[in-house]
């Protein structure tokens, strides 16, 4: 047994793996195993190579061999946890990650992975807690802080999200996502002066980044500088190096500007240009299709709403666009006078939204969409019960209260609807409030 030879084979394999040549790396790991079948690094390296080749059963076998060499290898348990997740076994993933920690694997990645699991299950507080643990173990990883900030924002913990982003910018000033997300939050808070300061810092660091140029367009729109916004988009479109992906985003931004000016026809034209670029690239852009469905809903072109909704249900990945399309499909059918077709779609959507709420209790969008389905089929009492729950959870959001007003009015409870309208009015900026 030549340990130097084993190390050389492992090093040669690692160099090949670093170049993405995992199959070739395995040949050197096999040589290392022949030299010393009791070296745990051999099996860990082979397991990682097989995982990168998407040969998960073989990867799992190698990590199990590593545990036969050393039953207390936290790293082996960690990799087994990751394999379990890739194979869809979340419970086993949790179990192996916890074994990894119990056996001394105290790396940031294990806590980050556990956080991702909790996030997938809708357990936001537990996800944030594990991301915090990961940050404590590796303060220089920006991806963990960004993930934590997004969850804090989703949970409406705005000050904590901003603090996390400040820490991200301090520790990783060359990571653009920290600036972009902080800018977005400040825009939501209508703190436009602070947002402009963040954007200036970002554009000094990344002067040619199209994302920040588009952020500046957003700022111009909020500042009512629509002509400047259009001019900046024109400039970006003509700039050298602007590719179709950026051009597609330009068309979408133009559509948003047109929509704010109630020029829906121009918005649809811009979105169709964005759609054409997506199709040219052989891609399905769910966001563009969703916006088109919304525009056609406002112009009462319900056949198009129905067509786009079904396209989203067929092709879009999981997320808000697809789940809203699940509601838009029966809504379009109802508005087309095809209630016999709409009713089973509504009931199927209600069941799906209920299942989503049980799986991820923090997913309030599922409650809102389910409430709208119940309202549309006349089950007002159930709809009211559900929306009251949502408002109890997030009393500061106007959208659930607007839905509650519509339900109360449908029930003929106009005095209560009027009182609810007063609460919503008080939530608006002073210049938009009804006197």
N, C-alpha and C positions, 0 to 999 in steps of 0.2 A: 504493500500500500504506500503510494507516493503522494503525500499530502500536497506537495508543491505542484505535482502534475494535476491533481484534482482541482486546485485553485486556478491553474492555468486554463483547464477546460471550462470551468465555470465563468472565468473572465472572458474567454473567447465567445462563449454562448451569450453572455450579457452584452458584448459589443454588437453581435449580430442582432440580438433582440432590440437593442437601441436603434437599429436601422430598420426595424419592422420585419426582420427576417426570422420569424419565430420558428418556422419549420426547420430551417438550417441550424438555429440555435439548439433545437432539441437533439440534434445529432451529437453535439458537444456535451450536452448534459448527460446523454446516454453513456458517453465515454467516461465522464466523471463518475457515474453510478457504478460502472464496472470496476473502476479503481477503488471506490470506497462506498459500498451500499449502505453504510451507516452515517453518511454525512447528510444532515437535515437540509442543508442549503441546496442539495441536488434536487430533492423532491419539491421544495418550495419554488425553485426556479422552473422546474418542469411544469408544475401546476400553473404558474403564471403564464408560461408559454402556451399551454393548452387552452387556457381561458382566453388568451388573445386570439387564438385560432377558432374560438367559439366551440371548442370541443369540451363542453362543460363536464360531462361524466368522467372523462379522462383526467380533467383538472382536479375534480373532487377526489378521485382515486389517489392522485399524487399527494394532495394535502393530508389525506388520511394516512398515507405511508409516512409522511413527516411526523404525524402524531405517534406512530408506532416507534419512531426513533426517539421522540421526546414528547411524552404525554402532557407536558406543561408548556408547550409552545403556544404562546398567545397569538403569535403571527399566523400560525397554521389555522387556529380557530377563526381568526379574522377573515382569512381567505375563504374558509368554508362557509362563513356567514355570507360573504359576497356571492359565492356560487349559489347558495340556497336562494338568495333574492333573485338572481338571474333566472333561476328555474321556477320562480313563482312561489316559493315556500317562505312566506314572511315570518311565520312563527319560528321556523328553524333558523332563519337569519338572525332574529332577535336572540335566540338561545345561544348561537355560536358567538355573536358579538359580545354578549355578556360573559361567556366563558373566556373570551380573549382578554377582556378587562380583568377578570378574576385571576388570570394567569399572567398578569403583569404587562399586557400590551396596552400601554397608556398613551397611545399615539393620537394625534388630532383626528386622523382619518376615521378611526372607529367611532368616535363621538359624532363626527359629521355624518357618517353612514347611518347611525342610529337616529340622528335628527331627521334625515331624509325619510326614514321609515315612519317616524311619528308624523311627519308632515303629510305623507301619502295617506295616512289613516285619519287625517284631519285633527290630530292631537297637537294643536299649534303651540300651546304652552310647553309641552314636553320637547317639541322640536327646538324651540328657542333655547330652552335650558341646555340641551345637548350641543347646540351650536356655540353657546357661551363656553361650555367646557372645552370644546375643540379650539376655540380662540385662545383660551388660557394656555393651551399646550403648543399652539403655533400662532403667535400673534401677527405673523407676516403673511398669512394666507388671505388674500383679499376675497376669494370666492366664498369663504365661510361668512365673513362679515356682510357681504352683499346679500347672501341668502338670508341671514338673520335680519337684516334691515328690511328686506321685502316682506318677511313674515310679520315683523313689528308693524309695518305700514298696513298690512292686510288686517291686523288685529286692532288697528286704530291707535296704536301706541306711538304717536307722532314724535314726541320729544325723544323717546328712546331710539326711534329709527334714525332721527337726525344725529343723535350722539354717536350711534354706530357708524354712520356714514362719515362723520368728522374724523373718527378714529381710522376708518379705511383710507381716507384722503391723507391723513397724517402719516400712516405707516406705508402706504403705497400710492404716492402722489402721481405715479405714471399709469394708474389704472383708470380708464375713462369712465367706467360704470359708476364709480362712487360719485363723480361730479354730476353725471346724467340723472341718477336717481335722486340726489339731493335737490337738483334743479326742479325735477318733477314734483317733489313734495312741496317745495316752497311755492311753486306755481299753484298747487292745489290750495295752499294756505293763503293764496293771493298776496304773498309777500314778494311783490315783483322786484323791488329794489334789491333785496337779498338774492333773489334768483338771478338777477342780472349780474351781480358781483360774482356768483359762482360760475356763471356762464362765461364771463370775461376771463377768469382764471383758466377755465378749461380750454377756451379758444386760444389763449396765449400758449398753452402747452400743446394743443392739437389743432393748429390753425387750418388744416385741410380736412379735418374730420367732418364728413357730411352730416353725421348725427347731430353734432353741436350746431351746425348751420340750420338744420331743421328745428332744433330747440329754439334758436333765435327767432325763427318764423313763428313758433308758438308764442313766444314772448311778445312779438309785434302784434299778433292777433289780440292778445289780452289787453295790450296797450291801445287798442283801436287803431293801430297803424297798418291797415289792411293793404294799402298801396305799397308800403315798404316790404310787407310780407310777400306779396306777389313778385316784387322786383328781386328780392333775395332768392326766391325759388327759380325765377328766370335765369338769374346769374349762375346758380348752382347747376341748372340744366345745361347751360352752355359751357361750363367749366371743363377744361381738359381733364380727362380721367373719370368723368362721371359715367358710370356704367348703367346697365339696364336696371340693376337692383336699386340703385339710388334714384334713377329716373322714375321707377315705379312708386317709390316713396314720395317723390315730388308730386306725382299725379294724385296720390292719396291726400296729401296735405292741401292741394288745391281744392279737392273735393270737400274737405272739411271746412275750408274758408267759404266756399260757395254755399254749403249747408247752413252756416251761421248767418248768411245773408238771405236765406230762404230761396236761393236760386237752385232748386233741386235738379232742374234739367241740366244745368252746367255741372253739377256735382256728379250726376249719373254719367255724363260724357267723360269726365276725368277718371272716374272709377272704371269705365269700360276700357280706357287707355291703359290703366294699370293692369286690368285683367288680361288684356292682349299681351302685355309684356310677360306676365306670369305664364301664360300658355306658350309663348315663344320659348321660354326657358324649360318647358315641360313640367311646370310646377302647378300645384293647386294652392291658391292663396285664399285661405279661409276668411281672412280679415276683409279682403276686397269683396268677396261674395256676400259676406254678412252685411257690409255697408250697403251694397247694392240692394239686398233684400229690404233693409230699412228704408232706403230712398223710395223704392217702389211701393212700400207700404204707405208712405206718406202721400204718394200720388195715386193711391187706390188702384194700382195695377196688380191685382191679387194673384193672377195667374203666374206672373213673374215671381212674386213672393213665394208662391207654392213651389215653383221650379227651383229657385235658389235654395229654399229650405231643404228640399229633398236632396239637392246636390251636397249641401253641408252634412246632412245626416249620413250620406253614403261615403263621402271622401274626407271630411274634416277629422282631425285628431280630437282626442278628448279635451274638453274645455268649454268656456263660456259660449263661444260661437255655436258649437254643435248643440249644446243644451238649450240655447235660446231657439235654435231652429226646430228643436223637438216641440216647442210651443208654437212657433210660427206656422208649422205645417197645418195643424188643425184650425188655427186661427184663420189662415187664408181660406181653407175649405169652408169654414163658417161664413166668412164674408162673401164668398162666392155663392152662398145659398145651398151648400152641399152638406147640411148638418148631419145627414145620415152617415156620410163618410167621416165627418169631423169627430163625432161623438166617441167612437172606439179609439181614435187617435188621442183624444183628450184623456180618456181613461188610462190608456197605456202610458202616456206621459206622466200622469199623476202617480201611477205605480212606480215608474222609474225614478221620479223625483223623491218619492218617499224612501225608496231603497238607498238613494244617494245620501239623504239626510241621516239615515240610520248608520250608514257606513262612515260618513264624515259629518258629524253633528255641527261642525263649524262652517259648513257650506251653506250660507244664508241665501245664496242665489237659488239653490234648489227649493227652498221654502217659498221664495218670492214667485218663482215660475209656477210652482204647484198652486199657489194661491190664485194666480191669474187664470189657470186652467179651471179651478173650482168656480171662480166668478163667472167665467165664460159659459159654463154649463148650468149656471143658476143655483149652485150649491153655496149660497151666500153665508149661511151660518158657519159652515165648515171653513170657508175662506176667511171669515172674520176671526174665528178662533186661531187660525194659523198666523194671520198677519199680526194679531195682538201679541203672539209669542215672539215674533221677529222684532216688533217694536220694543218689547221688554228687554231684549238682548241688545238692541242698538237704537236707543231712543233718540239719538242725535241725527239719524239719517232721515232725509226728507222723503226718499222714494217709497219706503213702506207706508208712510203716513198718507201719501197721495193715493196709494192703492186702497188704503183703509177708507178714505173719503169716498171713493167710487163705490165701494161695497156698501157703506152706510147709506149712500144715496139710493142705491138699488133696493135696499131694504126699507126705504121710506123714512129713515131716521135722520131727517134733514138737520135738526138742531145739533145733534152730535157731530154730523158732518161739518157743520159751520164752525163748531168749536175746534175741531181737528184742523180745519183750514186756517184758523187763527194761529195755531201752533206752527204750522208750516210757514206761514207768512213771516213769523218772528225769526225763523231760521234763515231767511233770505238776507242778502246784503241790504243795507238800509235804502240804497237807491232803487232797489227792485221791489220793496215792500208796498203793498196796497195800503193806502191811507184810510 
